[in-house]
Amino acid sequence: MNNKKFNPYKRLHEGSSVQNVLGKMIEGYNLEKGFDKLNVREAWIKLLGPGVASYTNLVELRRDTLFVSLSSDVLREELSYGIDKIICMINEDLGKEVVKKIILR
């Protein structure tokens, strides 16, 4: 990991894109985990669709475990058969390995 402390006042190159600058700020202020939590929720809804989203009460990322609360026992059972595939789809959508385990409640 980088030992240098983030300096928000340090000037970046003139050709830096907004995306690059925001990425440096997110990394410098250690906001990645918060953004991961938001992005995992969005990925769950986007990848599993509005049908599953309507039965989803809570999607919460704690460390590398995704806790999902569902209001349908039948849906919970069906999703439990494809946990590994869902983990792969979410991580692929996020572009990095954020979720290692999913617990359906």
N, C-alpha and C positions, 0 to 999 in steps of 0.2 A: 504494500500500500504506500501511497505517496506521503512522505513525512512533511512536506511543505504545507504550511497553513494557507487556507484560501484567503486571498486578498480581493475583496469586491471592488476596490478602487484601482486595481492594476488594469492598465489599458491593454486590450487585445489587439490583434492585427486589424488593420483597416478592412481587409477582405473577409472578416469573420461574418458568418451568417447568423441570423437571429436564433436559429435552431442550435447552432454551436454555442453561442453565448448563453442561452438558457440552459443547455446541457451542462456547461461548466458551473453555472450558478447552482443548479440542482445538486450536482456532485459536491460542490464546495460547501454548501450549507447542510449536507447530509439529509436531503429531502427525498432520496430515492425510495426508501421504504414506504413513505406516505403515498407517493405516486404509484408504487406497486400495488398498494391496497386498493386504490381507486381503479387502476387499470384491470386488476383481476375481477372486480365486480362487473365492469363494462364487458370484459371478455366473456364472462359466464353468461350474461344476457345475450350478447351477440352470437356466441357460438352455439348455445343450446336453444335459442329461439324464444319467441314470445310465449309459447305454450308452457315451457318449463319455467320461464320467468314469472308467469302468473301464479305458480305454486311455490315460488321461492320467497321465503320470509326474510332471510338474512344470509349474506355472503360476507364472511370475515376472514381475513388473512392474518394468521399469527405465526410469525417466523416463516417457516416453509410449509405450514399446514393450512389448508383451506377448509374452513368450517362452513357448511351449507345447511341451513334449516329449511326444510320443506314441509308444506302443509298436507301433502299426499303420501300416504304409506306406500301405495302402489308405485308411484313415480320414484320414490326413494329406492324401492327394490329394483326397479328397472335400471336406474342409473348406476346402482352398485355393481352391475355386471360389466359396465364399461368405464370404470374408474381410471384405469391405466390410459385408455384412449383419451379421456377428458383431460387428464393431466398433460398429456403430450400436446393436445390441441391448444390448451391455454398457454403453455410455455412457448409453443411455436408462434402463437398470436402475439405474445409479449416480446418475443425475440431473445429471451433469456430464460434460464431455469429459475423460476420463482416458486412454483408449487411442486412439492415432492410427495405430498400426501393429501388426500381429501377425506374428510369425515362428514358423512351425511347424517343429519339428525331428523 
